[in-house]
Amino acid sequence: MLLPDELRTALDSALSRFSPQDLSQAAEQLTERYRAHDPGGAVPFMRTPQDVAAYAAYRMPATYAACTAAMGRAAALAPGFAPRTHLDVGGGTGAAVWAASGVWPSLEQVTVVEQDAKVIELGRRLARSAPSTAVRGTSWRQASVRAGLDRPAADLVTMSYALGELPERDVPEVALWLAERAALVMIVEPGTPAGYATIAAAREALLGRGLAVLAPCPHGGPCPIEPGRDWCHFSVRLPRTSLHRRVKAGTLGFEDEKFSYLAVAGEGAAARVAVTPGARVLRHPGKRKGVVSLRLCTPGDGVRDVIVSKRQGEVYRLARDVEWGDAWSH
């Protein structure tokens, strides 16, 4: 899952004013601040242009990859959905905006809400290089995210790696606010127990409003995963550039980004969004000679482990190609 060439080139250019050593040091400091972060606190997370550059180098490739994977799975279940307007809340430097334009080239108008002026400055600079006229013309609005904040109606509303930064008590109300006058709402969070808990709280609030889940869930009932024993998350692999490796103090040429996500038909959905997959693959399929084992979240039977054998012919051939996170309708 590569960054688009235009974004990678623009990001490299923006980072070139800082040494890799300085970016690596700033990334370490950002990580320490994040671990001590008080959701909703007044202390700014990023304090200098170097902090913003380190954040973009450290997180933008993974955020883009996770958003592209999640949006792609939602789009596959709603082939007739062709959004024209996009609102990205807590949008950072615009990774989700770039991802959405790749998944839905029908987009014509984009608005990003972000509270940090320095982050907006870099996001705007990167957006100028986008092949999409919608991304190049993005309207950047500086504001702190809260329920009730004035916002435009949009076909597509996204919030990635930001909902969990709010106080826990605010998550349900903000999730409902995202769904107002939207056709499709997408929320992406880290693929950790805490990230999944944020997704689960948003899901409960949105279902309580009577909205329909599009992905990843194949049903609108209670999540069958027992809290504390497991969590719903997925993974996408992305390559690391040499600078990316240095900033992250990594040695591998790739990384696996774990993420949790939710796609819900919003209050302005009408009939454009279709639902649902037969089931969802919850783990890497186990593959051995003549047999594929699948852990599935199913529409009516909760989480099930299914064995597909070579004797099942075409179903077995399909199972050999299925991946973690894919829909499974067989």
Solvent accessible surface area in square Angstrom, and as a share of the most:
residue,aa,sasa,rsa
1,M,84,0.38
2,L,118,0.59
3,L,19,0.09
4,P,37,0.23
5,D,91,0.47
6,E,69,0.31
7,L,0,0.00
8,R,72,0.26
9,T,92,0.54
10,A,18,0.14
11,L,8,0.04
12,D,70,0.36
13,S,61,0.39
14,A,4,0.03
15,L,6,0.03
16,S,87,0.56
17,R,162,0.59
18,F,36,0.15
19,S,43,0.28
20,P,40,0.25
21,Q,110,0.49
22,D,57,0.30
23,L,1,0.01
24,S,21,0.13
25,Q,102,0.45
26,A,1,0.01
27,A,4,0.03
28,E,101,0.45
29,Q,72,0.32
30,L,10,0.05
31,T,38,0.22
32,E,111,0.50
33,R,53,0.19
34,Y,109,0.42
35,R,192,0.70
36,A,87,0.68
37,H,58,0.26
38,D,94,0.49
39,P,59,0.37
40,G,58,0.55
41,G,34,0.32
42,A,105,0.82
43,V,106,0.61
44,P,77,0.49
45,F,57,0.24
46,M,17,0.08
47,R,120,0.44
48,T,59,0.35
49,P,72,0.45
50,Q,56,0.25
51,D,6,0.03
52,V,4,0.02
53,A,4,0.03
54,A,0,0.00
55,Y,57,0.22
56,A,0,0.00
57,A,4,0.03
58,Y,65,0.25
59,R,53,0.19
60,M,6,0.02
61,P,15,0.09
62,A,0,0.00
63,T,16,0.09
64,Y,20,0.08
65,A,0,0.00
66,A,0,0.00
67,C,1,0.00
68,T,27,0.16
69,A,13,0.10
70,A,0,0.00
71,M,1,0.01
72,G,31,0.29
73,R,42,0.15
74,A,0,0.00
75,A,21,0.16
76,A,77,0.60
77,L,32,0.16
78,A,2,0.02
79,P,118,0.74
80,G,61,0.59
81,F,8,0.03
82,A,57,0.45
83,P,0,0.00
84,R,143,0.52
85,T,37,0.22
86,H,3,0.01
87,L,0,0.00
88,D,0,0.00
89,V,0,0.00
90,G,17,0.17
91,G,10,0.09
92,G,9,0.09
93,T,5,0.03
94,G,2,0.02
95,A,7,0.06
96,A,2,0.01
97,V,2,0.01
98,W,10,0.03
99,A,1,0.01
100,A,0,0.00
101,S,20,0.13
102,G,60,0.58
103,V,34,0.19
104,W,12,0.04
105,P,115,0.73
106,S,40,0.26
107,L,12,0.06
108,E,104,0.47
109,Q,112,0.50
110,V,4,0.02
111,T,17,0.10
112,V,0,0.00
113,V,0,0.00
114,E,16,0.07
115,Q,112,0.50
116,D,23,0.12
117,A,55,0.43
118,K,66,0.28
119,V,0,0.00
120,I,10,0.05
121,E,119,0.53
122,L,18,0.09
123,G,0,0.00
124,R,100,0.36
125,R,100,0.37
126,L,0,0.00
127,A,3,0.02
128,R,155,0.57
129,S,45,0.29
130,A,3,0.02
131,P,91,0.57
132,S,31,0.20
133,T,97,0.56
134,A,3,0.03
135,V,1,0.00
136,R,108,0.40
137,G,59,0.56
138,T,14,0.08
139,S,62,0.40
140,W,28,0.10
141,R,81,0.29
142,Q,111,0.49
143,A,18,0.14
144,S,68,0.44
145,V,27,0.16
146,R,136,0.50
147,A,27,0.21
148,G,59,0.57
149,L,14,0.07
150,D,109,0.56
151,R,7,0.03
152,P,58,0.36
153,A,51,0.40
154,A,7,0.05
155,D,29,0.15
156,L,0,0.00
157,V,0,0.00
158,T,2,0.01
159,M,1,0.01
160,S,13,0.08
161,Y,40,0.15
162,A,14,0.11
163,L,0,0.00
164,G,31,0.30
165,E,53,0.24
166,L,30,0.15
167,P,20,0.13
168,E,151,0.68
169,R,197,0.72
170,D,46,0.24
171,V,6,0.03
172,P,50,0.32
173,E,107,0.48
174,V,2,0.01
175,A,0,0.00
176,L,37,0.18
177,W,8,0.03
178,L,0,0.00
179,A,0,0.00
180,E,69,0.31
181,R,132,0.48
182,A,0,0.00
183,A,2,0.01
184,L,1,0.00
185,V,1,0.01
186,M,1,0.00
187,I,1,0.00
188,V,4,0.02
189,E,5,0.02
190,P,38,0.24
191,G,6,0.06
192,T,61,0.35
193,P,77,0.49
194,A,75,0.58
195,G,4,0.04
196,Y,27,0.10
197,A,58,0.45
198,T,18,0.10
199,I,9,0.04
200,A,34,0.26
201,A,32,0.25
202,A,0,0.00
203,R,17,0.06
204,E,129,0.58
205,A,17,0.13
206,L,0,0.00
207,L,40,0.20
208,G,71,0.68
209,R,118,0.43
210,G,67,0.64
211,L,26,0.13
212,A,47,0.37
213,V,6,0.03
214,L,0,0.00
215,A,0,0.00
216,P,6,0.04
217,C,20,0.12
218,P,5,0.03
219,H,30,0.13
220,G,50,0.48
221,G,29,0.27
222,P,124,0.78
223,C,49,0.29
224,P,52,0.33
225,I,16,0.08
226,E,97,0.44
227,P,116,0.73
228,G,88,0.84
229,R,191,0.70
230,D,39,0.20
231,W,76,0.27
232,C,20,0.12
233,H,15,0.07
234,F,0,0.00
235,S,21,0.13
236,V,16,0.09
237,R,135,0.49
238,L,3,0.01
239,P,55,0.34
240,R,44,0.16
241,T,63,0.36
242,S,71,0.46
243,L,40,0.20
244,H,9,0.04
245,R,74,0.27
246,R,124,0.45
247,V,3,0.02
248,K,38,0.16
249,A,84,0.65
250,G,21,0.21
251,T,129,0.75
252,L,104,0.52
253,G,40,0.39
254,F,70,0.29
255,E,17,0.08
256,D,58,0.30
257,E,17,0.07
258,K,85,0.36
259,F,0,0.00
260,S,2,0.01
261,Y,3,0.01
262,L,2,0.01
263,A,0,0.00
264,V,1,0.00
265,A,12,0.09
266,G,5,0.04
267,E,80,0.36
268,G,36,0.35
269,A,10,0.08
270,A,95,0.74
271,A,101,0.78
272,R,102,0.37
273,V,18,0.11
274,A,52,0.40
275,V,71,0.41
276,T,59,0.35
277,P,7,0.04
278,G,31,0.30
279,A,6,0.05
280,R,4,0.01
281,V,0,0.00
282,L,8,0.04
283,R,68,0.25
284,H,132,0.59
285,P,21,0.13
286,G,32,0.31
287,K,93,0.39
288,R,149,0.55
289,K,203,0.86
290,G,18,0.17
291,V,29,0.17
292,V,0,0.00
293,S,33,0.21
294,L,2,0.01
295,R,95,0.35
296,L,7,0.04
297,C,10,0.06
298,T,10,0.06
299,P,74,0.46
300,G,70,0.67
301,D,97,0.50
302,G,22,0.21
303,V,55,0.31
304,R,111,0.40
305,D,92,0.48
306,V,33,0.19
307,I,100,0.51
308,V,3,0.02
309,S,21,0.13
310,K,138,0.59
311,R,226,0.83
312,Q,88,0.39
313,G,26,0.25
314,E,98,0.44
315,V,43,0.24
316,Y,22,0.09
317,R,138,0.50
318,L,65,0.32
319,A,0,0.00
320,R,98,0.36
321,D,113,0.59
322,V,11,0.06
323,E,113,0.51
324,W,18,0.06
325,G,0,0.00
326,D,44,0.23
327,A,45,0.35
328,W,15,0.05
329,S,84,0.54
330,H,118,0.53
